[in-house]
Amino acid sequence: MKRFDNPRIWWLCRCGFAQSQVAYDAAVNDLLGTLDLLEEHLGCSRYLCGGVLTLADICLFTTLIRFDLVYNVLFKCTKKKLLEYPSLYAYTRDIYQIPKVAETCNFEVIMDSHNRESLSSSEKRLEASLLK
């Protein structure tokens, strides 16, 4: 089995909080490389750890379900959308269709909460810069 480095947080945070174009480019390349590995793996495996849904799958699902809605815009990870990864998209869709999962995915709340958090962080940074 292949090892994937903390796909839930690491690559997206690095893109979103890059302090330079060089850092952003490196982070996006790592993100796309990780998504490519996941795409390849899920092309021949139903879930991350084989045929059984695990916590790792749920953690990845919660990131993927937000990817096009939030991270593509908020963290400017716009080089490729989830739809462009057939296996990742099918994986996300399959987990979404598990009974009761869709009930936990309120897309309006997902977008609203991330935008509010982003504005709050931006306001705090602006306030901090004004106080210097």
HELIX and SHEET records of a PDB file:
HELIX    1   1 TRP A   10  GLY A   16  1                                   7    
HELIX    2   2 GLN A   21  LEU A   42  1                                  22    
HELIX    3   3 LEU A   55  ARG A   66  1                                  12    
HELIX    4   4 PHE A   67  TYR A   71  3                                   5    
HELIX    5   5 ASN A   72  LEU A   74  1                                   3    
HELIX    6   6 LEU A   82  GLU A   84  5                                   3    
HELIX    7   7 PRO A   86  TYR A   96  1                                  11    
HELIX    8   8 ALA A  102  THR A  104  5                                   3    
HELIX    9   9 PHE A  107  LEU A  131  1                                  25    
END                                                                             
